[in-house]
């Protein structure tokens, strides 16, 4: 099966360009391809997960991954999908983030063996560019009117698109040209929100006389309502266990909507399609088995088998009523802390005002007892370790000192 067919079967592919030639290339040659990751944080989040899964499938099919760290482009920040300009980051902060992310990438693609992936940093060629020379060679190849019609700029036009941000498409396109010339990279892949930037690179290479540049994009991981997956009680779903614990990570996938579970299994696991179809072609409570499998497999991929087992055991202990579960998100508080302090420390609310609303609405409980008194105080009489719960899915273990 052509890798494009494999990716389509698992519902990854969104858009392609020059698909007939791309298909022929992937069938007849082992091709270097690249994905770009801008190090705007010191950890990847669930939004990067799909791109790394696609890269893994491509590598398993014999194609060579080039992981491009955007140490140069991160100094600008991609305006795609943003209503405001991204915060400008220092070079030191960007370099730190690059090193942190490199370790996470290795869980998805191999840097050893006959077809090792490589990591490159576009800071190596972007930070020392001479502006006039770059604009003469590269800027002259782009039409401003076409750029402004791209989806990645439309939203920003309403709030004020800076020339600084407009340069992002040129730099990303130049990345593809550089990788094409240096490594023979023929394909760029990325999320569907990157389509305009990606096409810019394909067309730039072709304007310089090469007809073998290609691209495809994959679907973003969204719910049945079209909203991006990856938001938890504590914010973004990070791949770093210091930011999102393995237990919370496991619980997120354990609680996905019934209608989303097949998509999750297809896009975020390596389970065979016949097994996925068997797990998901069920009704009623039977779908919970598929959710447990998804939660375990995805957590194992990101955090390792031991952490996945611990998260699974913690979840079973909690929901079976066998006592306080280990390995769930944990915070420490002083004996005598208020319920409002506990809610904020557990990151169930950003302020006392919102914490009060949660209490008033009956959304908070301690050891399964609903708390409706805003002045409630936590004491060791409840036990040195207690469970704070928000709604049905938010859990946090509190250790009183």
Secondary structure, DSSP 8 states (H G I E B T S, - for coil): --HHHHHHHTT-EEEEESHHHHHHHHHHS--EEEEEE--SSSS-BHHHHHHHHHHHHHHHTT-EEEEEE-TTGGGT---TT-SS------HHHHHHHHHHHHHHHTTTS-SSSTT--EEEETHHHHTT--HHHHHHHTGGG--HHHHHTSHHHHHHHHH---HHHHHHHHHHHHHHHHHHHHH---EEEEEGGGHHHHHHHHHHHHHTT----EEEEE---B-TTS-BS-EETTEE-BSSTTTS-HHHHHHHHHTS-GGGHHHHHHHH----HHHHHHHHS--GGGHHHHHHHHHHHHHHHHH-HHHHHHHHHHHHHHHTTSS--TTS-EEEE-TT-BHHHHHHHTTS-SSHHHHHHHHHTT-EEETTEE---TT-B--GGG-SEEEEEETTTEEEEEEE-
